[in-house]
């Protein structure tokens, strides 16, 4: 169950990475949202976890909770139309390239 949620979270992050990257570099993105996106991206790129994965349950929960929480908070701290604009840009261009 936890492993499946981790895989889903990872897939969501990979699928939306270009959206988050675009939002991070967009000057219209509020500073707080930009900082939260930076923290989410940075946390996923860290070579270590705050709670090591070998600790049963807690080791996976930090990945399952921290990154999505940071992303949700970032999205809530930006205008919804800005988020939608970047989602459409990324997913429309992905659909045209297939």
GUVEX-686718 format. One record per atom (N, C-alpha, C): residue number from 1; residue in one letter; x, z, y. Coordinates in pm, 1 decimal. Atoms other than C-alpha are relative to their C-alpha. Example, Ala and Ser with C-alpha at 12.3 -4.5 7.8 and 13.67 -1.06 7.14 Angstrom:
n->1 res->a u->89.0 w->0.0 v->-119.0
n->1 res->a u->1230.0 w->780.0 v->-450.0
n->1 res->a u->90.0 w->0.0 v->120.0
n->2 res->s u->-82.0 w->-6.0 v->-119.0
n->2 res->s u->1367.0 w->714.0 v->-106.0
n->2 res->s u->-77.0 w->73.0 v->109.0
//
This chain:
n->1 res->x u->82.6 w->0.0 v->-120.2
n->1 res->x u->0.0 w->0.0 v->0.0
n->1 res->x u->86.2 w->0.0 v->125.4
n->2 res->x u->-87.1 w->-6.4 v->-116.7
n->2 res->x u->266.3 w->98.3 v->250.5
n->2 res->x u->88.0 w->-123.9 v->6.6
n->3 res->x u->-86.2 w->118.0 v->3.0
n->3 res->x u->491.3 w->-186.0 v->139.4
n->3 res->x u->-77.3 w->-123.0 v->48.1
n->4 res->x u->82.2 w->113.3 v->-43.0
n->4 res->x u->206.5 w->-435.4 v->189.8
n->4 res->x u->-22.2 w->4.1 v->151.3
n->5 res->x u->19.1 w->-13.7 v->-145.2
n->5 res->x u->138.9 w->-300.4 v->540.6
n->5 res->x u->128.5 w->-35.7 v->73.8
n->6 res->x u->-128.1 w->34.7 v->-61.7
n->6 res->x u->509.0 w->-329.4 v->623.1
n->6 res->x u->20.3 w->-151.1 v->1.5
n->7 res->x u->-14.3 w->145.7 v->8.5
n->7 res->x u->509.1 w->-690.4 v->506.2
n->7 res->x u->-92.8 w->-67.2 v->99.7
n->8 res->x u->94.9 w->57.2 v->-96.3
n->8 res->x u->197.7 w->-767.4 v->713.9
n->8 res->x u->48.9 w->18.9 v->143.6
n->9 res->x u->-52.1 w->-27.7 v->-133.2
n->9 res->x u->351.2 w->-603.0 v->1021.2
n->9 res->x u->117.4 w->-91.3 v->30.1
n->10 res->x u->-115.7 w->86.2 v->-17.2
n->10 res->x u->671.6 w->-796.9 v->973.1
n->10 res->x u->-44.0 w->-145.4 v->21.2
n->11 res->x u->49.9 w->136.7 v->-15.6
n->11 res->x u->480.6 w->-1125.5 v->933.6
n->11 res->x u->-63.8 w->-19.8 v->137.5
n->12 res->x u->61.9 w->8.9 v->-132.5
n->12 res->x u->276.0 w->-1056.7 v->1246.8
n->12 res->x u->107.1 w->-8.9 v->107.1
n->13 res->x u->-105.5 w->-0.8 v->-100.0
n->13 res->x u->590.6 w->-980.5 v->1442.9
n->13 res->x u->74.6 w->-133.5 v->0.8
n->14 res->x u->-69.1 w->129.6 v->8.1
n->14 res->x u->764.6 w->-1297.8 v->1318.2
n->14 res->x u->-86.7 w->-111.2 v->58.3
n->15 res->x u->90.0 w->104.3 v->-49.2
n->15 res->x u->459.1 w->-1512.6 v->1392.4
n->15 res->x u->-16.8 w->6.1 v->151.5
n->16 res->x u->23.5 w->-18.4 v->-143.2
n->16 res->x u->425.5 w->-1369.4 v->1742.7
n->16 res->x u->126.5 w->23.2 v->80.2
n->17 res->x u->-126.0 w->-27.5 v->-69.4
n->17 res->x u->793.7 w->-1329.9 v->1829.7
n->17 res->x u->14.4 w->-87.7 v->124.6
n->18 res->x u->-11.1 w->89.2 v->-115.7
n->18 res->x u->784.4 w->-1635.7 v->2059.8
n->18 res->x u->-95.8 w->41.3 v->111.6
n->19 res->x u->95.2 w->-49.7 v->-99.5
n->19 res->x u->477.2 w->-1492.8 v->2233.2
n->19 res->x u->62.2 w->117.8 v->74.3
n->20 res->x u->-59.3 w->-118.7 v->-62.2
n->20 res->x u->653.5 w->-1160.6 v->2294.6
n->20 res->x u->122.2 w->-36.1 v->84.2
n->21 res->x u->-118.4 w->44.1 v->-74.6
n->21 res->x u->972.2 w->-1335.1 v->2404.5
n->21 res->x u->-42.6 w->-65.6 v->131.5
n->22 res->x u->50.6 w->63.7 v->-121.5
n->22 res->x u->774.9 w->-1547.7 v->2652.0
n->22 res->x u->-54.5 w->101.4 v->98.3
n->23 res->x u->53.8 w->-104.8 v->-86.5
n->23 res->x u->591.8 w->-1244.6 v->2785.7
n->23 res->x u->111.7 w->82.5 v->62.9
n->24 res->x u->-111.3 w->-80.2 v->-51.3
n->24 res->x u->917.7 w->-1054.3 v->2820.4
n->24 res->x u->70.2 w->-71.7 v->115.3
n->25 res->x u->-73.5 w->73.0 v->-103.2
n->25 res->x u->1076.0 w->-1330.3 v->3028.2
n->25 res->x u->-88.6 w->-45.8 v->115.9
n->26 res->x u->91.9 w->41.0 v->-106.5
n->26 res->x u->765.0 w->-1402.9 v->3237.6
n->26 res->x u->3.8 w->102.9 v->113.6
n->27 res->x u->-6.5 w->-95.8 v->-112.1
n->27 res->x u->806.0 w->-1248.2 v->3585.2
n->27 res->x u->-134.6 w->64.5 v->33.5
n->28 res->x u->132.3 w->-59.0 v->-25.2
n->28 res->x u->429.3 w->-1181.6 v->3595.5
n->28 res->x u->-28.8 w->119.0 v->-91.2
n->29 res->x u->20.3 w->-112.0 v->91.3
n->29 res->x u->461.6 w->-932.9 v->3308.8
n->29 res->x u->42.8 w->128.6 v->70.9
n->30 res->x u->-35.0 w->-127.2 v->-65.8
n->30 res->x u->450.2 w->-578.1 v->3449.6
n->30 res->x u->124.0 w->64.2 v->-63.7
n->31 res->x u->-125.0 w->-61.9 v->47.7
n->31 res->x u->772.8 w->-379.5 v->3418.7
n->31 res->x u->-22.0 w->92.5 v->-118.9
n->32 res->x u->25.6 w->-92.3 v->111.0
n->32 res->x u->618.7 w->-117.3 v->3191.4
n->32 res->x u->-20.6 w->-78.1 v->-130.3
n->33 res->x u->24.2 w->82.3 v->119.2
n->33 res->x u->495.8 w->-384.9 v->2947.6
n->33 res->x u->129.7 w->-65.2 v->-45.6
n->34 res->x u->-128.0 w->62.7 v->34.3
n->34 res->x u->833.4 w->-559.7 v->2961.5
n->34 res->x u->91.2 w->101.3 v->-68.0
n->35 res->x u->-83.7 w->-103.6 v->60.2
n->35 res->x u->1011.1 w->-231.9 v->2882.7
n->35 res->x u->-46.9 w->30.5 v->-142.6
n->36 res->x u->54.4 w->-28.5 v->133.3
n->36 res->x u->779.0 w->-165.6 v->2586.9
n->36 res->x u->32.1 w->-113.2 v->-97.9
n->37 res->x u->-36.6 w->113.5 v->85.6
n->37 res->x u->838.0 w->-517.3 v->2450.3
n->37 res->x u->148.0 w->4.7 v->-35.4
n->38 res->x u->-144.0 w->-12.0 v->23.4
n->38 res->x u->1212.3 w->-468.9 v->2490.2
n->38 res->x u->26.9 w->107.4 v->-105.3
n->39 res->x u->-18.9 w->-109.2 v->96.6
n->39 res->x u->1187.9 w->-140.9 v->2298.4
n->39 res->x u->-43.2 w->-43.1 v->-140.4
n->40 res->x u->47.7 w->46.4 v->131.4
n->40 res->x u->985.5 w->-301.9 v->2014.8
n->40 res->x u->97.9 w->-99.2 v->-61.4
n->41 res->x u->-95.1 w->99.5 v->49.8
n->41 res->x u->1222.2 w->-597.0 v->1982.6
n->41 res->x u->132.0 w->67.2 v->-35.1
n->42 res->x u->-126.7 w->-70.5 v->24.7
n->42 res->x u->1525.5 w->-372.5 v->2010.3
n->42 res->x u->-5.9 w->86.4 v->-123.7
n->43 res->x u->13.2 w->-86.9 v->116.8
n->43 res->x u->1395.3 w->-131.6 v->1749.4
n->43 res->x u->6.4 w->-80.6 v->-129.4
n->44 res->x u->-2.5 w->82.4 v->121.7
n->44 res->x u->1341.5 w->-411.8 v->1498.8
n->44 res->x u->138.9 w->-57.2 v->-26.2
n->45 res->x u->-133.5 w->57.1 v->16.0
n->45 res->x u->1693.0 w->-541.6 v->1560.3
n->45 res->x u->108.0 w->104.7 v->-26.5
n->46 res->x u->-98.5 w->-105.7 v->24.9
n->46 res->x u->1863.6 w->-203.3 v->1522.4
n->46 res->x u->50.8 w->-8.2 v->-144.1
n->47 res->x u->-53.3 w->3.6 v->137.0
n->47 res->x u->2096.4 w->-194.0 v->1222.5
n->47 res->x u->-33.7 w->125.7 v->-80.2
n->48 res->x u->37.9 w->-123.1 v->67.9
n->48 res->x u->1959.2 w->151.1 v->1137.2
n->48 res->x u->-140.1 w->40.0 v->44.5
n->49 res->x u->132.0 w->-53.0 v->-34.9
n->49 res->x u->1623.2 w->331.2 v->1142.1
n->49 res->x u->15.1 w->142.3 v->51.9
n->50 res->x u->-0.1 w->-139.6 v->-45.2
n->50 res->x u->1544.3 w->653.4 v->1321.9
n->50 res->x u->-21.2 w->93.1 v->-117.9
n->51 res->x u->22.4 w->-73.7 v->125.0
n->51 res->x u->1412.2 w->778.8 v->988.3
n->51 res->x u->41.6 w->-94.4 v->-111.4
n->52 res->x u->-49.5 w->92.5 v->103.6
n->52 res->x u->1609.6 w->621.7 v->700.5
n->52 res->x u->-106.1 w->-33.9 v->-104.0
n->53 res->x u->100.1 w->48.6 v->95.4
n->53 res->x u->1407.0 w->413.1 v->454.7
n->53 res->x u->5.2 w->71.2 v->-135.0
n->54 res->x u->-6.9 w->-66.3 v->131.4
n->54 res->x u->1532.2 w->612.8 v->154.4
n->54 res->x u->-80.4 w->129.5 v->-5.0
n->55 res->x u->87.6 w->-118.1 v->-1.5
n->55 res->x u->1316.3 w->908.7 v->265.5
n->55 res->x u->-140.6 w->-49.9 v->-34.0
n->56 res->x u->130.0 w->52.7 v->44.0
n->56 res->x u->991.6 w->849.7 v->74.0
n->56 res->x u->-107.9 w->13.2 v->107.2
n->57 res->x u->113.2 w->13.6 v->-90.1
n->57 res->x u->692.4 w->748.1 v->286.1
n->57 res->x u->42.4 w->2.1 v->147.1
n->58 res->x u->-38.4 w->-8.2 v->-141.3
n->58 res->x u->835.9 w->864.9 v->620.5
n->58 res->x u->95.7 w->-111.2 v->40.1
n->59 res->x u->-97.3 w->104.7 v->-30.1
n->59 res->x u->1116.3 w->610.6 v->601.0
n->59 res->x u->-64.9 w->-133.1 v->30.4
n->60 res->x u->71.1 w->124.2 v->-28.1
n->60 res->x u->870.7 w->322.7 v->593.2
n->60 res->x u->-100.9 w->15.1 v->113.2
n->61 res->x u->101.4 w->-21.0 v->-103.2
n->61 res->x u->616.3 w->478.1 v->826.3
n->61 res->x u->53.8 w->-21.1 v->140.8
n->62 res->x u->-50.5 w->20.5 v->-135.4
n->62 res->x u->847.8 w->466.4 v->1124.4
n->62 res->x u->-7.5 w->-147.8 v->37.8
n->63 res->x u->11.4 w->144.0 v->-26.9
n->63 res->x u->862.9 w->84.9 v->1094.7
n->63 res->x u->-145.6 w->-41.4 v->15.6
n->64 res->x u->141.0 w->35.3 v->2.4
n->64 res->x u->491.4 w->67.2 v->1028.5
n->64 res->x u->-73.9 w->50.0 v->124.1
n->65 res->x u->69.9 w->-61.1 v->-112.6
n->65 res->x u->396.7 w->284.7 v->1326.1
n->65 res->x u->66.3 w->-31.4 v->133.9
n->66 res->x u->-68.9 w->9.2 v->-129.5
n->66 res->x u->661.7 w->258.4 v->1599.5
n->66 res->x u->-10.1 w->-139.0 v->60.9
n->67 res->x u->-1.1 w->135.5 v->-56.4
n->67 res->x u->690.8 w->-119.3 v->1642.5
n->67 res->x u->-140.7 w->-46.2 v->38.9
n->68 res->x u->135.0 w->41.0 v->-42.3
n->68 res->x u->315.4 w->-195.7 v->1634.5
n->68 res->x u->-52.4 w->81.5 v->118.7
n->69 res->x u->44.9 w->-83.6 v->-110.9
n->69 res->x u->249.0 w->98.1 v->1867.1
n->69 res->x u->60.8 w->-47.8 v->131.9
n->70 res->x u->-65.9 w->49.6 v->-121.1
n->70 res->x u->504.3 w->-29.4 v->2119.3
n->70 res->x u->-61.4 w->-133.0 v->44.6
n->71 res->x u->58.5 w->129.9 v->-33.4
n->71 res->x u->355.9 w->-379.8 v->2102.5
n->71 res->x u->-141.8 w->17.1 v->54.4
n->72 res->x u->137.1 w->-24.7 v->-47.3
n->72 res->x u->-2.6 w->-254.0 v->2139.8
n->72 res->x u->2.5 w->57.0 v->141.7
n->73 res->x u->-10.5 w->-57.9 v->-134.2
n->73 res->x u->98.6 w->-43.1 v->2439.6
n->73 res->x u->43.8 w->-104.1 v->102.7
n->74 res->x u->-45.3 w->105.6 v->-91.4
n->74 res->x u->279.9 w->-340.3 v->2594.6
n->74 res->x u->-115.8 w->-92.7 v->35.2
n->75 res->x u->111.5 w->91.9 v->-23.4
n->75 res->x u->-23.0 w->-566.0 v->2553.1
n->75 res->x u->-106.3 w->65.5 v->87.7
n->76 res->x u->99.1 w->-71.8 v->-81.7
n->76 res->x u->-252.4 w->-299.6 v->2702.6
n->76 res->x u->47.0 w->17.1 v->144.3
n->77 res->x u->-54.9 w->-16.9 v->-134.1
n->77 res->x u->-19.6 w->-277.3 v->3003.6
n->77 res->x u->21.8 w->-132.4 v->73.2
n->78 res->x u->-12.4 w->128.8 v->-68.1
n->78 res->x u->-48.7 w->-644.7 v->3096.5
n->78 res->x u->-138.3 w->-62.1 v->14.4
n->79 res->x u->129.7 w->67.2 v->-14.4
n->79 res->x u->-330.3 w->-865.7 v->3219.9
n->79 res->x u->-34.0 w->-78.5 v->-127.0
n->80 res->x u->38.3 w->68.6 v->124.3
n->80 res->x u->-524.9 w->-999.7 v->2917.7
n->80 res->x u->19.2 w->-151.5 v->7.8
n->81 res->x u->-13.8 w->145.3 v->-13.5
n->81 res->x u->-517.2 w->-1353.5 v->3057.3
n->81 res->x u->145.8 w->-44.7 v->-12.6
n->82 res->x u->-142.6 w->32.1 v->15.2
n->82 res->x u->-135.7 w->-1345.0 v->3067.4
n->82 res->x u->37.9 w->-3.8 v->-147.7
n->83 res->x u->-25.2 w->-3.7 v->144.1
n->83 res->x u->-119.5 w->-1247.3 v->2700.1
n->83 res->x u->-59.8 w->-122.9 v->-67.5
n->84 res->x u->67.3 w->115.9 v->59.8
n->84 res->x u->-371.2 w->-1518.2 v->2606.5
n->84 res->x u->70.6 w->-129.9 v->35.9
n->85 res->x u->-72.0 w->120.6 v->-42.9
n->85 res->x u->-181.6 w->-1778.5 v->2807.2
n->85 res->x u->121.9 w->-24.4 v->-88.8
n->86 res->x u->-120.0 w->13.9 v->82.6
n->86 res->x u->136.2 w->-1713.5 v->2610.2
n->86 res->x u->-35.3 w->-23.9 v->-146.6
n->87 res->x u->43.1 w->25.2 v->138.9
n->87 res->x u->-46.0 w->-1697.0 v->2275.6
n->87 res->x u->-42.2 w->-145.4 v->-17.9
n->88 res->x u->45.2 w->138.7 v->9.5
n->88 res->x u->-212.9 w->-2031.3 v->2341.5
n->88 res->x u->118.4 w->-96.3 v->8.3
n->89 res->x u->-116.1 w->87.6 v->-15.4
n->89 res->x u->114.6 w->-2189.1 v->2455.2
n->89 res->x u->77.2 w->-8.8 v->-131.2
n->90 res->x u->-78.5 w->-2.9 v->123.0
n->90 res->x u->296.5 w->-2080.6 v->2138.8
n->90 res->x u->-76.7 w->-61.2 v->-116.4
n->91 res->x u->73.7 w->45.6 v->117.1
n->91 res->x u->22.4 w->-2146.4 v->1885.1
n->91 res->x u->-51.2 w->-142.9 v->14.8
n->92 res->x u->37.5 w->140.0 v->-19.0
n->92 res->x u->-95.6 w->-2473.1 v->2041.8
n->92 res->x u->118.2 w->-92.1 v->-26.4
n->93 res->x u->-117.2 w->83.8 v->24.8
n->93 res->x u->258.4 w->-2609.4 v->2036.9
n->93 res->x u->37.7 w->0.9 v->-149.0
n->94 res->x u->-27.0 w->-7.1 v->143.2
n->94 res->x u->299.4 w->-2490.9 v->1675.0
n->94 res->x u->-97.4 w->-89.8 v->-77.1
n->95 res->x u->99.1 w->83.6 v->68.0
n->95 res->x u->-22.0 w->-2668.6 v->1573.9
n->95 res->x u->26.4 w->-148.2 v->24.1
n->96 res->x u->-29.3 w->140.8 v->-30.5
n->96 res->x u->87.1 w->-2991.7 v->1745.3
n->96 res->x u->123.1 w->-49.0 v->-74.2
n->97 res->x u->-123.4 w->42.6 v->67.5
n->97 res->x u->423.6 w->-2991.7 v->1569.4
n->97 res->x u->-16.6 w->-14.5 v->-151.5
n->98 res->x u->22.8 w->9.5 v->145.0
n->98 res->x u->269.8 w->-2973.2 v->1219.5
n->98 res->x u->-49.2 w->-135.4 v->-39.7
//
